[in-house]
Amino acid sequence: MEIQTLNPTTPRQRQRIEAFLKRNGLRFDDMHYYAAITDDDGEMIAGGGLKGNVIKCVAVDDAHKGEAIANTLISHLIAHANEEGHSNVKLFTKPKNRQLFESLSFRLLAEAPEAVLMETGIGGINNTVEALKKIREESEKYKEYNKECKENNKECKENSEECKEEEKTNLNTSTPQPLTTTTPLRGVVVMNCNPFTLGHHYLIEQAAKQVERLFVMVVREDCSLFAYAERKAMVEQGVAHLENVTVIDGSEYAISQATFPTYFLKRLDDAADTQMLLDLDLFRRHIAPALGATVRFVGTEPTDRLTRRYNQLMHEALADVRETVRLEKEGNAVSASRVRKAMEQGDMSTIRQLVPPTTLPYIIAHLATQALQAELDTTPKPGLVDKDNNGAHRDMDYALMQRSIDTLHPYFVKLALLGCADALPTHTSIRDIGIEAEKAMLSSTNGVNTHKGALFSMGLAVVAAAHEKNTDSLQTTIKALAASFPDTNGTHGSKAKLLSKGTTAIKGALDNAREGYEMLFAEWLPFYIERRKERDAHTLHKTLLRIMCDLDDTNVIYRTDLATAEEVKQEARALLDSFSKAALKDMDRHYTTRNISPGGAADMLSLTIFIGSIQT
């Protein structure tokens, strides 16, 4: 017998795995690695796979179950997971296999009628439990210290001099002593917050009134529009005023649809209930005791069937579950899905009604990133990088541009947060974040300038959008921000002016920003919005051409000459007047051959999309 490695992503090897699993009553599940034990004739008699640190699809032929093959197989999979950097390994299996895996050093984490979750290795659930216990202890110290301070302040009114001395003593006391032996009532809210809405805030606020300490756990899994770090930051900022609320890291022991396998279930419709029951059992056995929490808070679920089922199972599995009626606006429950829909529709007025002010910077940053993504995805484009080709660029491709956008996103968040201040941000503060963002971009692209121009124009617009509650004054704010920026040297715009013999007719990126992007607000944005209203399938293609008709594209001038830039305007007008996708593809081939790349127009397309998303 020997162990062979099979690649589950290779069609022929996957077929072999599927045939073996079917023979043993199992289904194929998502894996990146599969180990097979074969007999002397090369027939597979045992096998098991890995997805990250989760062992999956383990099976041993009936004729070989007494030969300790399972031990050999599991040991191999654990060793391979360790080599990939996982010190802790988990597995989901049928309840009847529990004793087998306990004999192989696995310990039970959670169980449900159709499945058990087990783990082996260093740390694991014990580390999570200890971390949660420390959070609980710190929250208790904070509460006791605050209580002492309040009592001391009361005495202070009677004897101010004695109070000052008492406060000095208290501030030097590292561990305040408990004032009561009564066990405090603690509760937990688990939420995804994609993004954090007024509905989430309402649930937390109502729950906090019912307990002495409320722990808010944000779902860690990153399969949402907003990344985990952003979602947690939104919650922290949104509830900062609630003294008895502690926002904690999401547990790595949350079973989701993405991590829970279904290969061993007899019926796939058992999967959702089994997944939820395991998740609740994990919470009941480990998370709640570590936090000393006895109450679980949830909001009522009027629309989503799975969430409503989860709430139902929660009542059955946990002793004290309290539901809060969802907050409503205009007769509908406030939900993250409503916010995401409004983001898609560019309906900022609705978004402002559904989220607290602390969430808006994250939404604005996402709209900026989505605008850059929409420009990149627009295909075909003349001479520009798109899904089909690299255009006139030999140093760029779609993957590189995508990496650049992903790198810039956290800096748009920083700029949006900067813009939320009461006072208009200074040139220096904006510039410092811009420099940091540019360095990160160049690092991610190996020195290729993919979005420097877009970073400038979009960065100013993001700051302005976050600062202005009234989007009608957005253009004025952009002007004010751009006015503080000094003239530039060494940019494509400045070099283009030199190539055009210093003519004042040529405007660079800074010139357009100082004018508040007059053509964008007066011409391109109305054109774009009208095409959207008409549900034109080629809205973005036509808007790009419309911009190319007007813009002195310094990127074109820099790569060619002023005469070519004028030809580009005329050709864009002609194609717009008699648009066809075939003609656009011809223009792409033509511009690629002539090294023409209207990068400035691409930046303005992104900016038009962004401003359209917040000002429609």
N, C-alpha and C positions, 0 to 999 in steps of 0.2 A: 504493500500500500504506500502511496505517496500523496503529498498535498500539491495541487496545481492551483495557480492563480488564474481566474477568469475575469475578463473585463465586461461588466454588465452593459456597457454602452455600445459594445460591438454586436451587431445583429446576430451573427452566427453563434457567438458565445452566449448571448442572452437567450436565444432559442434553446440552447442546451440546458441552461439554468431553469428556464420555464418548464421544460419537459420533466426535469428531475423533481421540481417542486409540485407540479401537478400530480405526479406519481405518488407523492406523499401527502396529498390533500391540502396543499398550500398554494397561494397565489404569489406572483412576482411583485416586489415592492421596490421603490426607489433606493438604489445603492450605488456606491462608487467603487466597491471592491467586493469580490466574492472568492472564497476559498473552497475548493472541492477536493475531497478525498476519494481516490480511485483505487479499484482493486487491480490485480495483476493483469486483467484483460483490458484495463483502461476505462471500465465502467464506473460512473459516479455512484458512490454508495453513501456519501455524506457531504453536506455543504452548509455554508453559512456566510453571510455578508455583513458589510459595514456601511453605514451612512453617518459620517462624522464619528461620534463616539457611541453610536447606538448599533448594537448587534441585531441583525434582521435575518429572516428567512433561514433559520437553522432547521435542518432535517437530517434524519438518519434512516436509511432503509430498514424495514422491520427485521430482515435477516441478519443485521449486523448490530442491533441495539445492545447486545450483551458483551461487546468487545472493547469497551472503554473508548470507542471512537469519538464520542461526544467530548470527552475530556481533552483529547488531542486537538480536536477542531476548535473548541472554545479557547484553549490556551493559545493556539495560533492566532486567533482573531484578536484576543486581548493584547498579545505581543505586537501585532501589527498596529493596533490602535495606539499603543504606547509609543511606537516608532514615529507615528504621525503627530505626536505631541499631546495625546490624551492620557492623563494619569487616572482618569475615572471613566469607566465603561458601563453603559446601561443596556438593558434589553427588555423588550415586551414579549410576553409569551402566554401560553394557555395556563390557567390555574393548575392543571394536572401536572405541569412540568416544574412546579415550584420547588419540590424537594430535590429534583435532579440538579437544578442550578444552585440551590443552597449548598449542595455537596461540592460544588465547584467554586465556592467562596462568594457567591452572590447573596446579597441581603435584600429583603423585601422593602420597597418604598411605598407602594400603594397597591390596592387590589379592588377589582370589580368582578361581577359574576362571569364575565367573558374574558378577562385578561388580568395579568399582574405586571407590575413594573418593578424591576430589580436593578441593582447596581453593584459594582465591585471596584476596588482600587482605592487610591488615596483621596482623602477629603470628602468630596461629594456632599451629600445632604448634611453631614455633620458640620461642615464649614458654613453652610448657609444658615443653619440653626444657630450656631455660635454668633454669627454676625448679627442676626436678628435680635438675639438676646442682648447684645451690647447696645443696639439701637433702643431697645426697651428701657434698659438701665439708664441710658443717657437722658431719655425723655422724662423718666421719673426724677432724676436729679434736677433737671431744668424746672420741672413743675414745683418741686419742693423749694428750690432756691427762690423762684418767683413768689411763692406763698410767704416765705420768710421776709422777702423784701417788702411785700405789701403790708405785713403786720408791723414791720419796723417803720414804714412810712406813716402808718397810723399813729404810732407812738411819737413819731417825729413832730406831729402837730402839737403834742402836749409838752414836749421838751426838745426843742430843736438842737441844742448843743449836744445832749446825750445821744440824739438820733444820729448826728454826724459821726460820732465815735463808733456807734453800733454798726453803721453802714460800712465803715472802714474795716471793721472786724469781719463782717459778712463777706465782703469782696475778697478777703484773703483766705477764706475758708474754701478749700478745694472740693470737699464732699459734704454738702449740707445734710444735717440729720433729719430723718423722717419725722413728720409732725403727727402722723396718724398711722394706725395699724390696719385701717380698713382697706380691703382690696379694691383698687380702683377699677372702674368699668372701662374696658378698652374695646375698641371696634376696628374693623378693617373694611376698606373699600378697595376693590381691585378694578382698575379701569384701563382702557387702551388709550383714549384721548387722541384721536386721529382726525382733527386736532381737539384741543381742550376748549369746550364750549361753556356757555352760561348754564346749560343743563348739567354738565359735570360739576360746575361750581355750586349749583343749587343743591345737588345731592350731597356733596361734601359738607356744605354749610348746615343742612338739616341734620346730617348724621353727627356732626361735631357737637350739636346741642344736646345729644342724647348720651354722650360718653365723656369721661374725663380726658381720655386720650384717643385720638383717631389716627390710625395709620393708613396712608393712601399708597397703595402699591401700583405702580405703572407697569403694564405688560411689557416685558423686555423684548419679546420676539420682534425682529425687524422685518416685517412683511407689510408695513403700512406706508402710506404716502409720506408721512412725517417719520423721520428716524427716531429711535428710542430716546437718544440724548435730547432731541428737540421736544419730544412729547413730555419727558420728565421735567425739562426746564419750564415749559409752559405751565405745568401744574404747580411747580414750586413758586413761580412768580404770581400765579393766579390766586393762591391761597396763603400767601405770605402774611396776610393780616389776621389769619385765624391762629390764635396762640396755642390751641391744643391740638393742632394738626401737624403731623410729621409725614413728609413725603419720603418714601423709602424706595430703594432699588427693586425692580421687578425680580421675581424669583426665576432662576434658571430651571426650576422644577415646575414650570407651567406647561401642561400638555396641550398642544395645539393640533389643529388639523394638519399642519405641516410636519409635525414630528411623530404623530401617532400612526403606526402602521396598521393595515387592515388585512395583511396577508393570511392571518391565521383564523379570522372570523368566518363562521359558516355563512353568515348573511351580511352583506355590506351595509344594510340598513341598521345593523347593530352598532356600527362604528361610532356614530355621533354620541349616543348614550354612553357607550363604554369609555370613550375619550373624556367626556364630562365627569363621569363617576370617578375615574382615576384622578382627574385634576382635583376634584372636591375631596377625595380621600387623602391626597397629598397635603392639601391645605389643612384638613382636620387633624392629621397625624403629626405634622411637622411645623407648618408655618404659623398657625394660630397659637399653639402652645408656646412656641419660641417668643412670640410677641405678647403672650399673656392675654390674648384677645378672646373674648367670648361672644362677640356680636359680629355678624357679617351684614353689611349694608349693600343694597342694590336698588336700582331704579326700575320701575315697572316698564315692561316692554310691550308696546302696543302694536308693533309692526313686524319685527324680526322673529320668525318662528323658532329658530335655533336658540336665540337668547332667551326667549320665553320658556323654552324647554329647560334650559340651564337653570333658570330661576326656580322652576318647579322641582328639579332634582336637588337643588341647593336646600330647599325647605325640607326635603326628605332626609338629606344626609347630615345637616348641621342642626344644632340645638336651637340657636337663636338667629333667625334671619329676618331682617326688617326691610320692607320695600317702601320706597318713597315714590309717590306719584310724580311722573315726569313733568318738568317745567314745559309750558307751552307758549308759543308765540304765534299769533294769528290763527289759533285753532289747531295748530300742529305741534307735536312734540319737538322740542329743540334737540337736534341730533348732529353728530359729526358728519353723517352722510348728507344732511341738508347743506352743511357748510361746503363740503367737497363738491356738491352739485353746483352751488353758487359760484365756486371757484372756476368750474368748467364753463359756466355761462358768463363769467366776467361781471357778476352781480355783487359789487362791493357793498352796496347799501344793505342788501340782505345779510351779508356776512357780518357787518357791524352790529346788526340786531341780534345775532346769534352767539357771538363770542365776546369775552371780556377784552378790554384794551390790551392786556398783556399778551394776548394770543396774536393780535394783528401783525406784529413784526414778522412772525414766522410764516404767516400766510402770504404777506407781501414778498418775502424772500422766495417762497416757493413759486409764486406767480412769475417772478423774474427768471428763475431757473427754468420753469416750464416754457417761457417765451424763447429763451435760448435754444431749448430742446426742439421747440416747434420749428424754428428757423433751420436747425440742422437737419431735421427730418423731412423738410420740404424737398421733394424730389420729383422731376429734375430741376436743377438750378444752373444758370449759365456761368461756367467757369469756376463754380464754387463746390466745396466738398458737400456731398450728399450721400444717400444710401447707395447710389449707383456707381459713383466714381469719385476721384479726388479733384476733379476739375483741373484748373491750371496750377495746382499745388503739388509739388513733388515731395514736400516734407510733411504733408498732413494727410490724414485719412479719417474716416468716420470714427473709428475706435479712439483715435487720439483726441479728436474734438469732443467726444463723449466724456473721456477722462478729464479733459479740461473743464467741462461744465460741472461735473461732479466735484471737482476740486474747488471751484469758485463758490459753490452753494453756501458753505458755512460763512463765507465772508459777506455774502449778501445778507445773511442773518445778522451779522455784526453791524453792518451798515444800517439795516432797518432798526435795530435796537438803538443805535446812535441817533437816528432820526426821531425817535419817540420822545426825546428830551423836550422840555418846555422851550428852551432857547434853540435857535437854529445852529446846527453844528458848525464848528470852525473849519476852515480849509485844512488846517494842520491835522485835525482829528480824522477827517475823511481821507486825506492823503496817506496818513500812516496805515490805515486799514487797507487802502488801495495798494500800497507798496508791499504789504504783507501778502495780499492776495496775488499780486503779480509774481512774487517770488515762488509762491506755492504752485501757481499755474505753470511757470517755466520749469520747475522741478518735476512736475508730473508729466510734462511733455518733452523732457530732455532738451530744454532750451528753445523749443519752437514757440513763436508768438502766435497763439491760436485765437485769443480773445482779448487782447490788450485794449483795443478800441471799444469793444462791447463792455468791458469792465468799467471803463470811464463813463460812458453814456448811461449804462444801466445802473451803475453805482450811484450816480447823481439822482436818477429818477427814483431809485429805491429809498434813498434818504428823504427826498421830497415827499414821496407817497406816505412814508411812515410819519412824517412831521405834520402833514396837512390833513385835518379831518374833512375839510371841504375840498373835494378833488377839482372844483372849478378854479382854485387858485394854484393848482399844481404847476402850471407853466411859469407863473410868477416866482414860485419858490425855486424851481430849477434855475431860472435866471439869476436869482440872488446867490445861490450856491456857486454857480459857474463864475460869477463876477469876482469871487475871491481867489480864483485860480490864476496864477501868473502865466504869461505866454510860454509856450513850450519850444524846445529845440530838440532836434533829432528824431521827431516823430514822422510818420509818413505824411501827415498834413503839412508840417513845416518844410519837409524836403520837396513835397509836391509844389509848394508855392515858389521855391527856388527854381524848380524845373520849368515852371510856367512864367519865368522871368519876373517874379515878384508882383504879378498882377493882383490887384485888390479884389478882383471878382471871385477869386478862389477862396472858399471858406473851409477851414479845417474843422475837426471835431469840437475843439474848444470854442471856435467862433459860433458854430451852430448851437452849442449849449448856452453860450452867453445871450443868444437871441431867443432862448427858450424853445428851440426847435420849431420855429415858426411854420415851416412847410409841413412838419409832421402834424401839428394841431390843426392847421388850416386846410390841408389837402389830403395827406396820406391816411390819417386816422378816420376822417369821415368816409373816405373811399373804402377802407378796410371794414368799417362797421356796416356800411351799406351792403357790401358783398356777403358779410356774415348773415345779415337779415334775410338776404335772398337765398341763403343756404347754398351758395356757389361752391362747388367741389374744388374749384381752383382759386379760392380766395387768397391764399398765401402766395401762389405763383403770380397772380395778377397784381397783388399789392407790392411785391418785390419789383415787378416791371414798372409800376406807377412811381415808385421811389427812384428807380434808375432813370426815369424821364427827367427828373428835376435835380437830383443830387450831383454836386461837384464831387465825384468820388475820388478822393485823394489816393486811395489804394490803386485805382485804375491809372491815374496820372503817374504815380510813382513807378508802376510796373511797365508803363508804355509811354504815352505822351499826352499833351493837352488835346491834340486833334483826335486821337483815338477816344478820349473821354467824351468828346462831343459826338462822335459816331455812335458810341454806346447809348447815349441819350436818344438819338434819332431811331436807332434800331429797336430800342425798348418801346418807344412810342408806336412804331409800326406794328410790332408784334402784339402790343396791347389792343390796338385797333382791330386786328384780325387774329385773335388768339387761337392757338391750337397747341396741344401738348407735343405733337410731332415737330412743329416749328420750334418749340422751346428746346427740344432735344437737339435739333440742328444748331441752334444758337449755342448750346452747351459745347458741342463738338467744335464749333468754330472758335469760340472764346478760349477753349482749352488749347487749341493749336496756336493761337496768337498770344498766349500768356496773359489773357485778360481775366481779372478776377474782381468783380464789384463787391469787395469786402465791406466797404463803407455802407453800401445799400443793404447788405445782409445785417449789419449792426442796427441800421435804422428799422429794418423789418422786425427784428427782435424787440426793439424799443416800442414800435407801434403796437405789436401784439401785447406787450406788457401794459402799456398805458390804456389800451383798449380793455384790458381785463379788470382795470380798477376804475375806469371812468365811463363805462358804457351805461 
